[in-house]
Every structure is written in C-alpha cells, then in structure tokens.
C-alpha cells in the first residue's frame, strides 16, 4: 500500500509539474487553442474591418460574418503584401443572422418587399496569427477557434490548416479587402 | 452695350462671391451633402465596427452592409449612452453581395450544400453626424449619402430623417452593437 501511495503521489506530482510547464510555455492553457496555443487577442473587436460575408449552412443555420485585422494585417491587405508579415492577426467574427422586422417595416415603404437581416448573437470567433518560424509547418499561421471564450478541441483545430490550403496563393487567407 | 456688359460683369462677380461664400461655410460644396453639408470624413473606412447586416431588395439586388463608428460613437454604443453625444459619426458602408464559388468549393467538403456570399464592390456610403445645435430640426443628426464620392441630390437627402424617425427611441439609429 505504501508503495502504491508513493507511486500515486509521484504521478500526481509529475502531472502537476507538466501542467505547470505547459502553462508556462503558453501552449496548452485552457484558454489557448490546442496545437497552436493561440489566445484571444485583447481588444480584437475594435480592430479595423477587412470584409463582411454571409454563410447559409444547408440546414444548419445562417450567419453574418466580419473579418477584422490588427494594424499589421490591415496594412498588408491595403498594400496587397503577400505573404502577410509576422505579427499579422486576423479575426473572423461569426454571428447568427436574424430577420429584422423593425427594419422591414421601415424599408417596406420606399422599397416594398425588401428583407433585412441583422446580426443576432455571437456564435464563435476564429483567429489566424502569423509567425513564420513558430508555425512553419502550417504555412506560417497559428489557428484558433473560440466559442463562449473557450477554445475548440484538438480535432477541430486539426481541420483549420487543410481547410485553408486552397487559398495558398493568397497566403491561406480567404477574405479579400474591399474599399 | 457698355451698360449690359457692366451688368453681366456684376452678375458674374456676385455669383462668384456667393459661390465662394457658400464654399467657405462648407454647406453646399459639390462634395458635401445637400441640406446638411456633410462631407466624407477622412479615414472612416478604418473606424471600428458596430454591426453587420444584409438587405435583399425585392428585385433590386442584394447587399451586405457594415456600420462603422468614430471613437465617440463607439463609446456611446458600448455604454448604451442615449442620445449619442455631439461629435458622434456613424458610417453605413453598403456593398454588393456576390456568391463566392471559391468559398463554396472549400465549404462543400465539411458542410455540404453551404452557400457563401462575400462583398463585391462598394455601392454607397452614408453618414450620420451628431450636432444637436446645428441639426436641431432633424433630431440632432446631419445626414449624407455618397456614391462614387459624390453626394446624392436634395430629394434623396430629404428622405433621410423621416426614414429614421421610427428609431426615435434609439436616437434615430437602427444599428445595434453586438459583441
């Protein structure tokens, strides 16, 4: 029994040290994305707008989306710089799309039959962080997907890079900046 | 003849002086909105994002839209301040909505049948400028609608305030800030 107790203690201690080490490197915090260790960047919601888009998932809901960029990313978008420089971060903000009865009432006067849709609530937020050395194996980008402030699981994050691969000629970024 | 020549000269001179005076007050520049004298604010495209919406005009095209705010407006939105303080400016940026075959190809793998729409090109940009004294007759807001950098005509701008009247309890602003 003593031997088992010691072993248990040892295992728990080692696990604690490993957890602490992992936390110290910032790679696997509970608030960081698996694989990439990306956290939600402070103040991202105030970043500049790259573009807007809409998704109609077949039978799975409708979204309105905005892509925002930090200053390094926005500068690269405006100047058409490829690849994006290290330090670029792009945020993809996804909301539910809901019909606006208020807007429809107003618009029906001048534009009869017009349908207006607005954003309802936040679904998830995704980030791409450029670090050509740290993320060399995934095109220089680290990925993250957060829902209610918590990152998705490893399987979800394994899908990020292959999904972005078709946009390789635009440095893996789908969004296009439009004036 | 001399008398007519003098009169003509006088008329031309007076017209020139009036044109200069009008220009100096900033009320009726060719790059200012009629009635309100609002110009396109420098750098508005880099303002922070309030919200996103979508309009399906019956038989008249489809738009994706974003509302951006200067710092005074954004602070008021976040804190729920009503009425908006003087100096608030809100920009409504309207683009064409176009299907993205590129995105659809990528999304069809994980989400079969998904339809993606992105922004195509700029249609028009509208501004609301808060100045409770200058625009006291129109809820404290000055309005402007620009297409290709040129303001719309007087009739168009006469429609702005009545159209926004239904949102009086939100200080005439339709857009709602969503995190």
Interface residues (C-beta under 8 A of the other chain):
Chain A: X45 X46 X47 X48 X49 X51 X52 X53 X54 X55 X56 X57 X58 X59 X60 X64 X65 X66 X68 X74 X95 X97 X100 X102 X103 X105 X106 X107 X109 X110 X111 X112 X113 X114 X115 X116 X117 X118 X119 X120 X121 X122 X159 X163 X166 X167 X174 X176 X178 X179
Chain B: X45 X46 X47 X48 X49 X51 X52 X53 X54 X55 X56 X57 X58 X59 X60 X64 X65 X66 X68 X74 X95 X97 X100 X102 X103 X105 X106 X107 X109 X110 X111 X112 X113 X114 X115 X116 X117 X118 X119 X120 X121 X122 X159 X163 X166 X167 X174 X176 X178 X179
